[in-house]
Amino acid sequence: MTEIRIGTRGSRLALVQTGMVADALRACLPDARIETVIIKTRGDRILDKPLGEIGDKGLFVSELEAALLEKKSGFSGT
């Protein structure tokens, strides 16, 4: 069985966008198992400082990239 895990941040916008992607995948792959994996990024965890003081683009992206490399999100199946 095809399994797709969509890694996303937990913000409302990210979850709505992820839901749209999941719905489109379900329409194309009705037998696939689609799962949403919420990943808390450094930018989500540090709330007491302006984003510019915390870091650069990796602030929200590095944890999502790591999840792909660690196969916590992505595609598997036949």
PQR file with spaces between the fields and no chain letter, atoms N, CA, C, O and H, PARSE charges and radii, in Angstrom:
ATOM       1  N    MET     1       0.843   -1.180    0.000 -0.4000 1.5000
ATOM       2  CA   MET     1       0.000    0.000    0.000 -0.0000 2.0000
ATOM       3  C    MET     1       0.886    1.240    0.000  0.5500 1.7000
ATOM       4  O    MET     1       1.914    1.284    0.675 -0.5500 1.4000
ATOM       5  N    THR     2       0.481    2.224   -0.751 -0.4000 1.5000
ATOM       6  CA   THR     2       1.197    3.492   -0.795 -0.0000 2.0000
ATOM       7  C    THR     2       0.884    4.288    0.457  0.5500 1.7000
ATOM       8  O    THR     2      -0.275    4.417    0.849 -0.5500 1.4000
ATOM       9  H    THR     2      -0.354    2.188   -1.299  0.4000 1.0000
ATOM      10  N    GLU     3       1.915    4.817    1.078 -0.4000 1.5000
ATOM      11  CA   GLU     3       1.754    5.635    2.267 -0.0000 2.0000
ATOM      12  C    GLU     3       2.470    6.960    2.040  0.5500 1.7000
ATOM      13  O    GLU     3       3.636    6.992    1.646 -0.5500 1.4000
ATOM      14  H    GLU     3       2.858    4.712    0.759  0.4000 1.0000
ATOM      15  N    ILE     4       1.762    8.040    2.293 -0.4000 1.5000
ATOM      16  CA   ILE     4       2.334    9.369    2.150 -0.0000 2.0000
ATOM      17  C    ILE     4       2.145   10.106    3.464  0.5500 1.7000
ATOM      18  O    ILE     4       1.026   10.253    3.956 -0.5500 1.4000
ATOM      19  H    ILE     4       0.815    8.014    2.614  0.4000 1.0000
ATOM      20  N    ARG     5       3.250   10.566    4.021 -0.4000 1.5000
ATOM      21  CA   ARG     5       3.213   11.360    5.246 -0.0000 2.0000
ATOM      22  C    ARG     5       3.610   12.782    4.866  0.5500 1.7000
ATOM      23  O    ARG     5       4.708   13.027    4.366 -0.5500 1.4000
ATOM      24  H    ARG     5       4.159   10.447    3.621  0.4000 1.0000
ATOM      25  N    ILE     6       2.693   13.710    5.115 -0.4000 1.5000
ATOM      26  CA   ILE     6       2.928   15.106    4.760 -0.0000 2.0000
ATOM      27  C    ILE     6       3.401   15.836    6.011  0.5500 1.7000
ATOM      28  O    ILE     6       2.647   16.005    6.969 -0.5500 1.4000
ATOM      29  H    ILE     6       1.801   13.511    5.521  0.4000 1.0000
ATOM      30  N    GLY     7       4.654   16.265    5.990 -0.4000 1.5000
ATOM      31  CA   GLY     7       5.200   17.040    7.108 -0.0000 2.0000
ATOM      32  C    GLY     7       4.788   18.488    6.977  0.5500 1.7000
ATOM      33  O    GLY     7       4.919   19.083    5.908 -0.5500 1.4000
ATOM      34  H    GLY     7       5.267   16.129    5.212  0.4000 1.0000
ATOM      35  N    THR     8       4.289   19.059    8.063 -0.4000 1.5000
ATOM      36  CA   THR     8       3.821   20.438    8.031 -0.0000 2.0000
ATOM      37  C    THR     8       3.985   21.090    9.393  0.5500 1.7000
ATOM      38  O    THR     8       4.080   20.416   10.419 -0.5500 1.4000
ATOM      39  H    THR     8       4.183   18.575    8.932  0.4000 1.0000
ATOM      40  N    ARG     9       4.015   22.403    9.380 -0.4000 1.5000
ATOM      41  CA   ARG     9       3.951   23.132   10.641 -0.0000 2.0000
ATOM      42  C    ARG     9       2.513   23.081   11.146  0.5500 1.7000
ATOM      43  O    ARG     9       1.600   22.719   10.404 -0.5500 1.4000
ATOM      44  H    ARG     9       3.938   22.950    8.546  0.4000 1.0000
ATOM      45  N    GLY    10       2.320   23.441   12.397 -0.4000 1.5000
ATOM      46  CA   GLY    10       0.996   23.365   13.000 -0.0000 2.0000
ATOM      47  C    GLY    10       0.179   24.639   12.915  0.5500 1.7000
ATOM      48  O    GLY    10      -0.899   24.718   13.504 -0.5500 1.4000
ATOM      49  H    GLY    10       3.062   23.735   13.000  0.4000 1.0000
ATOM      50  N    SER    11       0.670   25.642   12.194 -0.4000 1.5000
ATOM      51  CA   SER    11      -0.095   26.890   12.083 -0.0000 2.0000
ATOM      52  C    SER    11      -1.377   26.645   11.304  0.5500 1.7000
ATOM      53  O    SER    11      -1.473   25.693   10.530 -0.5500 1.4000
ATOM      54  H    SER    11       1.546   25.578   11.716  0.4000 1.0000
ATOM      55  N    ARG    12      -2.357   27.506   11.514 -0.4000 1.5000
ATOM      56  CA   ARG    12      -3.635   27.345   10.809 -0.0000 2.0000
ATOM      57  C    ARG    12      -3.449   27.358    9.302  0.5500 1.7000
ATOM      58  O    ARG    12      -4.025   26.536    8.589 -0.5500 1.4000
ATOM      59  H    ARG    12      -2.279   28.279   12.143  0.4000 1.0000
ATOM      60  N    LEU    13      -2.634   28.306    8.816 -0.4000 1.5000
ATOM      61  CA   LEU    13      -2.403   28.402    7.376 -0.0000 2.0000
ATOM      62  C    LEU    13      -1.749   27.125    6.845  0.5500 1.7000
ATOM      63  O    LEU    13      -2.182   26.580    5.830 -0.5500 1.4000
ATOM      64  H    LEU    13      -2.166   28.973    9.395  0.4000 1.0000
ATOM      65  N    ALA    14      -0.712   26.652    7.529 -0.4000 1.5000
ATOM      66  CA   ALA    14      -0.021   25.441    7.077 -0.0000 2.0000
ATOM      67  C    ALA    14      -0.968   24.244    7.074  0.5500 1.7000
ATOM      68  O    ALA    14      -0.923   23.427    6.154 -0.5500 1.4000
ATOM      69  H    ALA    14      -0.361   27.094    8.354  0.4000 1.0000
ATOM      70  N    LEU    15      -1.816   24.130    8.079 -0.4000 1.5000
ATOM      71  CA   LEU    15      -2.742   22.999    8.156 -0.0000 2.0000
ATOM      72  C    LEU    15      -3.808   23.061    7.064  0.5500 1.7000
ATOM      73  O    LEU    15      -4.195   22.029    6.516 -0.5500 1.4000
ATOM      74  H    LEU    15      -1.853   24.794    8.826  0.4000 1.0000
ATOM      75  N    VAL    16      -4.281   24.258    6.746 -0.4000 1.5000
ATOM      76  CA   VAL    16      -5.254   24.399    5.657 -0.0000 2.0000
ATOM      77  C    VAL    16      -4.603   24.016    4.333  0.5500 1.7000
ATOM      78  O    VAL    16      -5.191   23.284    3.536 -0.5500 1.4000
ATOM      79  H    VAL    16      -3.967   25.096    7.191  0.4000 1.0000
ATOM      80  N    GLN    17      -3.380   24.514    4.099 -0.4000 1.5000
ATOM      81  CA   GLN    17      -2.677   24.190    2.862 -0.0000 2.0000
ATOM      82  C    GLN    17      -2.394   22.684    2.772  0.5500 1.7000
ATOM      83  O    GLN    17      -2.540   22.082    1.709 -0.5500 1.4000
ATOM      84  H    GLN    17      -2.903   25.108    4.746  0.4000 1.0000
ATOM      85  N    THR    18      -1.993   22.092    3.883 -0.4000 1.5000
ATOM      86  CA   THR    18      -1.718   20.664    3.913 -0.0000 2.0000
ATOM      87  C    THR    18      -2.989   19.861    3.648  0.5500 1.7000
ATOM      88  O    THR    18      -2.955   18.850    2.947 -0.5500 1.4000
ATOM      89  H    THR    18      -1.874   22.581    4.747  0.4000 1.0000
ATOM      90  N    GLY    19      -4.099   20.310    4.206 -0.4000 1.5000
ATOM      91  CA   GLY    19      -5.373   19.643    3.956 -0.0000 2.0000
ATOM      92  C    GLY    19      -5.745   19.660    2.482  0.5500 1.7000
ATOM      93  O    GLY    19      -6.278   18.681    1.958 -0.5500 1.4000
ATOM      94  H    GLY    19      -4.127   21.132    4.775  0.4000 1.0000
ATOM      95  N    MET    20      -5.464   20.773    1.814 -0.4000 1.5000
ATOM      96  CA   MET    20      -5.745   20.869    0.381 -0.0000 2.0000
ATOM      97  C    MET    20      -4.878   19.888   -0.409  0.5500 1.7000
ATOM      98  O    MET    20      -5.357   19.235   -1.336 -0.5500 1.4000
ATOM      99  H    MET    20      -5.032   21.568    2.239  0.4000 1.0000
ATOM     100  N    VAL    21      -3.618   19.790   -0.043 -0.4000 1.5000
ATOM     101  CA   VAL    21      -2.713   18.847   -0.712 -0.0000 2.0000
ATOM     102  C    VAL    21      -3.165   17.414   -0.450  0.5500 1.7000
ATOM     103  O    VAL    21      -3.200   16.597   -1.370 -0.5500 1.4000
ATOM     104  H    VAL    21      -3.228   20.321    0.710  0.4000 1.0000
ATOM     105  N    ALA    22      -3.511   17.106    0.794 -0.4000 1.5000
ATOM     106  CA   ALA    22      -3.963   15.754    1.148 -0.0000 2.0000
ATOM     107  C    ALA    22      -5.225   15.389    0.374  0.5500 1.7000
ATOM     108  O    ALA    22      -5.347   14.268   -0.121 -0.5500 1.4000
ATOM     109  H    ALA    22      -3.483   17.770    1.541  0.4000 1.0000
ATOM     110  N    ASP    23      -6.164   16.330    0.267 -0.4000 1.5000
ATOM     111  CA   ASP    23      -7.395   16.068   -0.498 -0.0000 2.0000
ATOM     112  C    ASP    23      -7.091   15.797   -1.969  0.5500 1.7000
ATOM     113  O    ASP    23      -7.681   14.896   -2.565 -0.5500 1.4000
ATOM     114  H    ASP    23      -6.065   17.240    0.669  0.4000 1.0000
ATOM     115  N    ALA    24      -6.181   16.562   -2.555 -0.4000 1.5000
ATOM     116  CA   ALA    24      -5.817   16.352   -3.957 -0.0000 2.0000
ATOM     117  C    ALA    24      -5.147   14.993   -4.142  0.5500 1.7000
ATOM     118  O    ALA    24      -5.405   14.301   -5.127 -0.5500 1.4000
ATOM     119  H    ALA    24      -5.702   17.294   -2.071  0.4000 1.0000
ATOM     120  N    LEU    25      -4.288   14.611   -3.198 -0.4000 1.5000
ATOM     121  CA   LEU    25      -3.640   13.303   -3.277 -0.0000 2.0000
ATOM     122  C    LEU    25      -4.656   12.173   -3.149  0.5500 1.7000
ATOM     123  O    LEU    25      -4.570   11.173   -3.862 -0.5500 1.4000
ATOM     124  H    LEU    25      -4.078   15.174   -2.398  0.4000 1.0000
ATOM     125  N    ARG    26      -5.618   12.333   -2.239 -0.4000 1.5000
ATOM     126  CA   ARG    26      -6.660   11.305   -2.073 -0.0000 2.0000
ATOM     127  C    ARG    26      -7.486   11.142   -3.342  0.5500 1.7000
ATOM     128  O    ARG    26      -7.889   10.033   -3.692 -0.5500 1.4000
ATOM     129  H    ARG    26      -5.687   13.145   -1.659  0.4000 1.0000
ATOM     130  N    ALA    27      -7.735   12.254   -4.026 -0.4000 1.5000
ATOM     131  CA   ALA    27      -8.506   12.191   -5.274 -0.0000 2.0000
ATOM     132  C    ALA    27      -7.733   11.430   -6.355  0.5500 1.7000
ATOM     133  O    ALA    27      -8.326   10.708   -7.157 -0.5500 1.4000
ATOM     134  H    ALA    27      -7.408   13.155   -3.742  0.4000 1.0000
ATOM     135  N    CYS    28      -6.414   11.596   -6.372 -0.4000 1.5000
ATOM     136  CA   CYS    28      -5.581   10.919   -7.382 -0.0000 2.0000
ATOM     137  C    CYS    28      -5.195    9.509   -6.967  0.5500 1.7000
ATOM     138  O    CYS    28      -5.010    8.639   -7.818 -0.5500 1.4000
ATOM     139  H    CYS    28      -5.932   12.183   -5.721  0.4000 1.0000
ATOM     140  N    LEU    29      -5.073    9.280   -5.672 -0.4000 1.5000
ATOM     141  CA   LEU    29      -4.612    7.992   -5.137 -0.0000 2.0000
ATOM     142  C    LEU    29      -5.583    7.500   -4.071  0.5500 1.7000
ATOM     143  O    LEU    29      -5.248    7.510   -2.886 -0.5500 1.4000
ATOM     144  H    LEU    29      -5.223    9.987   -4.981  0.4000 1.0000
ATOM     145  N    PRO    30      -6.782    7.068   -4.466 -0.5600 1.5000
ATOM     146  CA   PRO    30      -7.815    6.723   -3.488  0.2800 2.0000
ATOM     147  C    PRO    30      -7.442    5.586   -2.533  0.5500 1.7000
ATOM     148  O    PRO    30      -8.004    5.498   -1.442 -0.5500 1.4000
ATOM     149  N    ASP    31      -6.517    4.723   -2.917 -0.4000 1.5000
ATOM     150  CA   ASP    31      -6.130    3.608   -2.049 -0.0000 2.0000
ATOM     151  C    ASP    31      -4.942    3.931   -1.157  0.5500 1.7000
ATOM     152  O    ASP    31      -4.548    3.111   -0.327 -0.5500 1.4000
ATOM     153  H    ASP    31      -6.060    4.794   -3.804  0.4000 1.0000
ATOM     154  N    ALA    32      -4.371    5.113   -1.320 -0.4000 1.5000
ATOM     155  CA   ALA    32      -3.189    5.491   -0.530 -0.0000 2.0000
ATOM     156  C    ALA    32      -3.583    5.889    0.885  0.5500 1.7000
ATOM     157  O    ALA    32      -4.680    6.394    1.125 -0.5500 1.4000
ATOM     158  H    ALA    32      -4.691    5.779   -1.994  0.4000 1.0000
ATOM     159  N    ARG    33      -2.683    5.655    1.796 -0.4000 1.5000
ATOM     160  CA   ARG    33      -2.860    6.117    3.177 -0.0000 2.0000
ATOM     161  C    ARG    33      -2.136    7.452    3.288  0.5500 1.7000
ATOM     162  O    ARG    33      -0.917    7.521    3.135 -0.5500 1.4000
ATOM     163  H    ARG    33      -1.792    5.245    1.601  0.4000 1.0000
ATOM     164  N    ILE    34      -2.892    8.507    3.553 -0.4000 1.5000
ATOM     165  CA   ILE    34      -2.348    9.857    3.648 -0.0000 2.0000
ATOM     166  C    ILE    34      -2.378   10.275    5.109  0.5500 1.7000
ATOM     167  O    ILE    34      -3.425   10.223    5.754 -0.5500 1.4000
ATOM     168  H    ILE    34      -3.883    8.452    3.677  0.4000 1.0000
ATOM     169  N    GLU    35      -1.235   10.689    5.628 -0.4000 1.5000
ATOM     170  CA   GLU    35      -1.134   11.088    7.032 -0.0000 2.0000
ATOM     171  C    GLU    35      -0.459   12.455    7.115  0.5500 1.7000
ATOM     172  O    GLU    35       0.495   12.733    6.389 -0.5500 1.4000
ATOM     173  H    GLU    35      -0.384   10.731    5.104  0.4000 1.0000
ATOM     174  N    THR    36      -0.959   13.293    7.999 -0.4000 1.5000
ATOM     175  CA   THR    36      -0.344   14.585    8.267 -0.0000 2.0000
ATOM     176  C    THR    36       0.520   14.469    9.514  0.5500 1.7000
ATOM     177  O    THR    36       0.067   13.998   10.557 -0.5500 1.4000
ATOM     178  H    THR    36      -1.734   13.067    8.589  0.4000 1.0000
ATOM     179  N    VAL    37       1.767   14.904    9.393 -0.4000 1.5000
ATOM     180  CA   VAL    37       2.711   14.872   10.516 -0.0000 2.0000
ATOM     181  C    VAL    37       3.048   16.316   10.868  0.5500 1.7000
ATOM     182  O    VAL    37       3.691   17.020   10.089 -0.5500 1.4000
ATOM     183  H    VAL    37       2.136   15.287    8.546  0.4000 1.0000
ATOM     184  N    ILE    38       2.610   16.750   12.047 -0.4000 1.5000
ATOM     185  CA   ILE    38       2.882   18.121   12.476 -0.0000 2.0000
ATOM     186  C    ILE    38       4.274   18.173   13.100  0.5500 1.7000
ATOM     187  O    ILE    38       4.602   17.412   14.010 -0.5500 1.4000
ATOM     188  H    ILE    38       2.088   16.178   12.680  0.4000 1.0000
ATOM     189  N    ILE    39       5.079   19.095   12.578 -0.4000 1.5000
ATOM     190  CA   ILE    39       6.445   19.250   13.038 -0.0000 2.0000
ATOM     191  C    ILE    39       6.601   20.630   13.657  0.5500 1.7000
ATOM     192  O    ILE    39       6.359   21.644   13.001 -0.5500 1.4000
ATOM     193  H    ILE    39       4.813   19.713   11.839  0.4000 1.0000
ATOM     194  N    LYS    40       6.998   20.666   14.901 -0.4000 1.5000
ATOM     195  CA   LYS    40       7.202   21.922   15.619 -0.0000 2.0000
ATOM     196  C    LYS    40       8.608   22.425   15.290  0.5500 1.7000
ATOM     197  O    LYS    40       9.597   21.762   15.604 -0.5500 1.4000
ATOM     198  H    LYS    40       7.194   19.842   15.434  0.4000 1.0000
ATOM     199  N    THR    41       8.691   23.581   14.667 -0.4000 1.5000
ATOM     200  CA   THR    41       9.980   24.126   14.263 -0.0000 2.0000
ATOM     201  C    THR    41      10.535   25.071   15.322  0.5500 1.7000
ATOM     202  O    THR    41       9.833   25.485   16.245 -0.5500 1.4000
ATOM     203  H    THR    41       7.888   24.119   14.412  0.4000 1.0000
ATOM     204  N    ARG    42      11.794   25.394   15.167 -0.4000 1.5000
ATOM     205  CA   ARG    42      12.434   26.322   16.111 -0.0000 2.0000
ATOM     206  C    ARG    42      11.682   27.656   16.137  0.5500 1.7000
ATOM     207  O    ARG    42      11.520   28.264   17.195 -0.5500 1.4000
ATOM     208  H    ARG    42      12.365   25.057   14.418  0.4000 1.0000
ATOM     209  N    GLY    43      11.234   28.095   14.987 -0.4000 1.5000
ATOM     210  CA   GLY    43      10.473   29.340   14.912 -0.0000 2.0000
ATOM     211  C    GLY    43       9.140   29.255   15.634  0.5500 1.7000
ATOM     212  O    GLY    43       8.624   30.271   16.099 -0.5500 1.4000
ATOM     213  H    GLY    43      11.365   27.601   14.127  0.4000 1.0000
ATOM     214  N    ASP    44       8.576   28.060   15.732 -0.4000 1.5000
ATOM     215  CA   ASP    44       7.315   27.863   16.454 -0.0000 2.0000
ATOM     216  C    ASP    44       7.547   27.814   17.964  0.5500 1.7000
ATOM     217  O    ASP    44       6.689   28.230   18.742 -0.5500 1.4000
ATOM     218  H    ASP    44       8.995   27.235   15.354  0.4000 1.0000
ATOM     219  N    ARG    45       8.701   27.307   18.370 -0.4000 1.5000
ATOM     220  CA   ARG    45       8.970   27.113   19.798 -0.0000 2.0000
ATOM     221  C    ARG    45       9.426   28.388   20.505  0.5500 1.7000
ATOM     222  O    ARG    45       9.101   28.590   21.675 -0.5500 1.4000
ATOM     223  H    ARG    45       9.398   26.969   17.738  0.4000 1.0000
ATOM     224  N    ILE    46      10.164   29.239   19.823 -0.4000 1.5000
ATOM     225  CA   ILE    46      10.695   30.454   20.450 -0.0000 2.0000
ATOM     226  C    ILE    46       9.741   31.599   20.145  0.5500 1.7000
ATOM     227  O    ILE    46       9.726   32.132   19.035 -0.5500 1.4000
ATOM     228  H    ILE    46      10.428   29.075   18.873  0.4000 1.0000
ATOM     229  N    LEU    47       8.959   31.962   21.126 -0.4000 1.5000
ATOM     230  CA   LEU    47       7.909   32.965   20.905 -0.0000 2.0000
ATOM     231  C    LEU    47       8.197   34.302   21.576  0.5500 1.7000
ATOM     232  O    LEU    47       7.463   35.270   21.374 -0.5500 1.4000
ATOM     233  H    LEU    47       8.972   31.529   22.027  0.4000 1.0000
ATOM     234  N    ASP    48       9.254   34.361   22.370 -0.4000 1.5000
ATOM     235  CA   ASP    48       9.509   35.572   23.140 -0.0000 2.0000
ATOM     236  C    ASP    48      10.518   36.509   22.490  0.5500 1.7000
ATOM     237  O    ASP    48      10.926   37.489   23.113 -0.5500 1.4000
ATOM     238  H    ASP    48       9.850   33.575   22.534  0.4000 1.0000
ATOM     239  N    LYS    49      10.939   36.233   21.238 -0.4000 1.5000
ATOM     240  CA   LYS    49      11.905   37.075   20.539 -0.0000 2.0000
ATOM     241  C    LYS    49      11.425   37.316   19.116  0.5500 1.7000
ATOM     242  O    LYS    49      10.724   36.482   18.543 -0.5500 1.4000
ATOM     243  H    LYS    49      10.607   35.437   20.731  0.4000 1.0000
ATOM     244  N    PRO    50      11.804   38.461   18.545 -0.5600 1.5000
ATOM     245  CA   PRO    50      11.480   38.693   17.135  0.2800 2.0000
ATOM     246  C    PRO    50      12.199   37.667   16.259  0.5500 1.7000
ATOM     247  O    PRO    50      13.299   37.225   16.589 -0.5500 1.4000
ATOM     248  N    LEU    51      11.580   37.296   15.155 -0.4000 1.5000
ATOM     249  CA   LEU    51      12.147   36.273   14.283 -0.0000 2.0000
ATOM     250  C    LEU    51      13.558   36.626   13.824  0.5500 1.7000
ATOM     251  O    LEU    51      14.403   35.739   13.703 -0.5500 1.4000
ATOM     252  H    LEU    51      10.687   37.656   14.887  0.4000 1.0000
ATOM     253  N    GLY    52      13.825   37.897   13.568 -0.4000 1.5000
ATOM     254  CA   GLY    52      15.146   38.323   13.114 -0.0000 2.0000
ATOM     255  C    GLY    52      16.247   38.031   14.117  0.5500 1.7000
ATOM     256  O    GLY    52      17.405   37.862   13.734 -0.5500 1.4000
ATOM     257  H    GLY    52      13.138   38.617   13.665  0.4000 1.0000
ATOM     258  N    GLU    53      15.906   37.971   15.386 -0.4000 1.5000
ATOM     259  CA   GLU    53      16.901   37.680   16.419 -0.0000 2.0000
ATOM     260  C    GLU    53      17.160   36.184   16.575  0.5500 1.7000
ATOM     261  O    GLU    53      18.180   35.786   17.138 -0.5500 1.4000
ATOM     262  H    GLU    53      14.966   38.108   15.697  0.4000 1.0000
ATOM     263  N    ILE    54      16.254   35.365   16.086 -0.4000 1.5000
ATOM     264  CA   ILE    54      16.350   33.921   16.299 -0.0000 2.0000
ATOM     265  C    ILE    54      17.190   33.247   15.218  0.5500 1.7000
ATOM     266  O    ILE    54      17.980   32.351   15.517 -0.5500 1.4000
ATOM     267  H    ILE    54      15.425   35.689   15.628  0.4000 1.0000
ATOM     268  N    GLY    55      17.027   33.672   13.963 -0.4000 1.5000
ATOM     269  CA   GLY    55      17.770   33.017   12.892 -0.0000 2.0000
ATOM     270  C    GLY    55      17.297   33.426   11.519  0.5500 1.7000
ATOM     271  O    GLY    55      16.580   34.414   11.355 -0.5500 1.4000
ATOM     272  H    GLY    55      16.386   34.400   13.721  0.4000 1.0000
ATOM     273  N    ASP    56      17.711   32.647   10.531 -0.4000 1.5000
ATOM     274  CA   ASP    56      17.405   32.955    9.141 -0.0000 2.0000
ATOM     275  C    ASP    56      16.314   32.038    8.604  0.5500 1.7000
ATOM     276  O    ASP    56      15.432   31.623    9.356 -0.5500 1.4000
ATOM     277  H    ASP    56      18.294   31.845   10.664  0.4000 1.0000
ATOM     278  N    LYS    57      16.360   31.716    7.312 -0.4000 1.5000
ATOM     279  CA   LYS    57      15.318   30.892    6.689 -0.0000 2.0000
ATOM     280  C    LYS    57      15.188   29.517    7.322  0.5500 1.7000
ATOM     281  O    LYS    57      14.112   28.920    7.295 -0.5500 1.4000
ATOM     282  H    LYS    57      17.076   32.053    6.701  0.4000 1.0000
ATOM     283  N    GLY    58      16.268   29.010    7.889 -0.4000 1.5000
ATOM     284  CA   GLY    58      16.240   27.697    8.521 -0.0000 2.0000
ATOM     285  C    GLY    58      15.359   27.652    9.743  0.5500 1.7000
ATOM     286  O    GLY    58      15.075   26.578   10.274 -0.5500 1.4000
ATOM     287  H    GLY    58      17.143   29.495    7.911  0.4000 1.0000
ATOM     288  N    LEU    59      14.932   28.790   10.183 -0.4000 1.5000
ATOM     289  CA   LEU    59      14.084   28.912   11.355 -0.0000 2.0000
ATOM     290  C    LEU    59      12.837   28.041   11.267  0.5500 1.7000
ATOM     291  O    LEU    59      12.440   27.428   12.259 -0.5500 1.4000
ATOM     292  H    LEU    59      15.163   29.662    9.752  0.4000 1.0000
ATOM     293  N    PHE    60      12.220   27.981   10.104 -0.4000 1.5000
ATOM     294  CA   PHE    60      11.010   27.194    9.917 -0.0000 2.0000
ATOM     295  C    PHE    60      11.224   25.992    9.001  0.5500 1.7000
ATOM     296  O    PHE    60      10.360   25.119    8.921 -0.5500 1.4000
ATOM     297  H    PHE    60      12.542   28.479    9.298  0.4000 1.0000
ATOM     298  N    VAL    61      12.339   25.934    8.323 -0.4000 1.5000
ATOM     299  CA   VAL    61      12.539   24.915    7.298 -0.0000 2.0000
ATOM     300  C    VAL    61      13.413   23.752    7.759  0.5500 1.7000
ATOM     301  O    VAL    61      13.183   22.616    7.346 -0.5500 1.4000
ATOM     302  H    VAL    61      13.042   26.643    8.388  0.4000 1.0000
ATOM     303  N    SER    62      14.397   24.007    8.593 -0.4000 1.5000
ATOM     304  CA   SER    62      15.385   22.969    8.901 -0.0000 2.0000
ATOM     305  C    SER    62      14.769   21.715    9.523  0.5500 1.7000
ATOM     306  O    SER    62      15.181   20.605    9.183 -0.5500 1.4000
ATOM     307  H    SER    62      14.584   24.930    8.929  0.4000 1.0000
ATOM     308  N    GLU    63      13.800   21.859   10.418 -0.4000 1.5000
ATOM     309  CA   GLU    63      13.168   20.686   11.022 -0.0000 2.0000
ATOM     310  C    GLU    63      12.341   19.897   10.003  0.5500 1.7000
ATOM     311  O    GLU    63      12.280   18.669   10.065 -0.5500 1.4000
ATOM     312  H    GLU    63      13.465   22.760   10.694  0.4000 1.0000
ATOM     313  N    LEU    64      11.706   20.607    9.065 -0.4000 1.5000
ATOM     314  CA   LEU    64      10.944   19.926    8.022 -0.0000 2.0000
ATOM     315  C    LEU    64      11.882   19.141    7.099  0.5500 1.7000
ATOM     316  O    LEU    64      11.578   18.015    6.704 -0.5500 1.4000
ATOM     317  H    LEU    64      11.756   21.604    9.014  0.4000 1.0000
ATOM     318  N    GLU    65      13.024   19.749    6.761 -0.4000 1.5000
ATOM     319  CA   GLU    65      14.006   19.048    5.930 -0.0000 2.0000
ATOM     320  C    GLU    65      14.553   17.824    6.659  0.5500 1.7000
ATOM     321  O    GLU    65      14.722   16.764    6.057 -0.5500 1.4000
ATOM     322  H    GLU    65      13.271   20.663    7.081  0.4000 1.0000
ATOM     323  N    ALA    66      14.827   17.970    7.952 -0.4000 1.5000
ATOM     324  CA   ALA    66      15.340   16.838    8.738 -0.0000 2.0000
ATOM     325  C    ALA    66      14.320   15.704    8.777  0.5500 1.7000
ATOM     326  O    ALA    66      14.696   14.534    8.704 -0.5500 1.4000
ATOM     327  H    ALA    66      14.689   18.831    8.441  0.4000 1.0000
ATOM     328  N    ALA    67      13.038   16.037    8.893 -0.4000 1.5000
ATOM     329  CA   ALA    67      11.997   15.008    8.926 -0.0000 2.0000
ATOM     330  C    ALA    67      11.976   14.225    7.610  0.5500 1.7000
ATOM     331  O    ALA    67      11.760   13.013    7.615 -0.5500 1.4000
ATOM     332  H    ALA    67      12.733   16.987    8.952  0.4000 1.0000
ATOM     333  N    LEU    68      12.197   14.906    6.494 -0.4000 1.5000
ATOM     334  CA   LEU    68      12.267   14.203    5.210 -0.0000 2.0000
ATOM     335  C    LEU    68      13.459   13.249    5.184  0.5500 1.7000
ATOM     336  O    LEU    68      13.334   12.097    4.769 -0.5500 1.4000
ATOM     337  H    LEU    68      12.372   15.890    6.490  0.4000 1.0000
ATOM     338  N    LEU    69      14.611   13.740    5.629 -0.4000 1.5000
ATOM     339  CA   LEU    69      15.813   12.913    5.624 -0.0000 2.0000
ATOM     340  C    LEU    69      15.684   11.712    6.567  0.5500 1.7000
ATOM     341  O    LEU    69      16.212   10.636    6.288 -0.5500 1.4000
ATOM     342  H    LEU    69      14.712   14.676    5.966  0.4000 1.0000
ATOM     343  N    GLU    70      14.981   11.906    7.679 -0.4000 1.5000
ATOM     344  CA   GLU    70      14.796   10.828    8.642 -0.0000 2.0000
ATOM     345  C    GLU    70      13.586    9.952    8.314  0.5500 1.7000
ATOM     346  O    GLU    70      13.248    9.029    9.055 -0.5500 1.4000
ATOM     347  H    GLU    70      14.552   12.780    7.906  0.4000 1.0000
ATOM     348  N    LYS    71      12.937   10.267    7.174 -0.4000 1.5000
ATOM     349  CA   LYS    71      11.774    9.519    6.694 -0.0000 2.0000
ATOM     350  C    LYS    71      10.586    9.587    7.648  0.5500 1.7000
ATOM     351  O    LYS    71       9.766    8.670    7.691 -0.5500 1.4000
ATOM     352  H    LYS    71      13.212   11.017    6.572  0.4000 1.0000
ATOM     353  N    LYS    72      10.491   10.686    8.422 -0.4000 1.5000
ATOM     354  CA   LYS    72       9.307   10.909    9.252 -0.0000 2.0000
ATOM     355  C    LYS    72       8.168   11.458    8.405  0.5500 1.7000
ATOM     356  O    LYS    72       6.994   11.321    8.748 -0.5500 1.4000
ATOM     357  H    LYS    72      11.157   11.432    8.388  0.4000 1.0000
ATOM     358  N    SER    73       8.538   12.079    7.297 -0.4000 1.5000
ATOM     359  CA   SER    73       7.535   12.516    6.328 -0.0000 2.0000
ATOM     360  C    SER    73       8.054   12.120    4.950  0.5500 1.7000
ATOM     361  O    SER    73       9.253   11.905    4.771 -0.5500 1.4000
ATOM     362  H    SER    73       9.492   12.190    7.019  0.4000 1.0000
ATOM     363  N    GLY    74       7.170   12.025    3.998 -0.4000 1.5000
ATOM     364  CA   GLY    74       7.572   11.639    2.653 -0.0000 2.0000
ATOM     365  C    GLY    74       6.678   10.547    2.100  0.5500 1.7000
ATOM     366  O    GLY    74       5.509   10.433    2.468 -0.5500 1.4000
ATOM     367  H    GLY    74       6.196   12.199    4.143  0.4000 1.0000
ATOM     368  N    PHE    75       7.242    9.752    1.215 -0.4000 1.5000
ATOM     369  CA   PHE    75       6.486    8.757    0.459 -0.0000 2.0000
ATOM     370  C    PHE    75       7.107    7.383    0.640  0.5500 1.7000
ATOM     371  O    PHE    75       8.329    7.234    0.624 -0.5500 1.4000
ATOM     372  H    PHE    75       8.191    9.844    0.916  0.4000 1.0000
ATOM     373  N    SER    76       6.269    6.397    0.811 -0.4000 1.5000
ATOM     374  CA   SER    76       6.739    5.008    0.771 -0.0000 2.0000
ATOM     375  C    SER    76       5.641    4.159    0.166  0.5500 1.7000
ATOM     376  O    SER    76       4.463    4.506    0.248 -0.5500 1.4000
ATOM     377  H    SER    76       5.276    6.518    0.824  0.4000 1.0000
ATOM     378  N    GLY    77       6.013    3.074   -0.427 -0.4000 1.5000
ATOM     379  CA   GLY    77       4.987    2.184   -0.980 -0.0000 2.0000
ATOM     380  C    GLY    77       5.435    1.547   -2.271  0.5500 1.7000
ATOM     381  O    GLY    77       6.599    1.608   -2.668 -0.5500 1.4000
ATOM     382  H    GLY    77       6.970    2.792   -0.494  0.4000 1.0000
ATOM     383  N    THR    78       4.465    0.936   -2.902 -0.4000 1.5000
ATOM     384  CA   THR    78       4.753    0.204   -4.142 -0.0000 2.0000
ATOM     385  C    THR    78       4.258    0.945   -5.343  0.5500 1.7000
ATOM     386  O    THR    78       4.418    0.472   -6.469 -0.5500 1.4000
ATOM     387  H    THR    78       3.520    0.886   -2.579  0.4000 1.0000
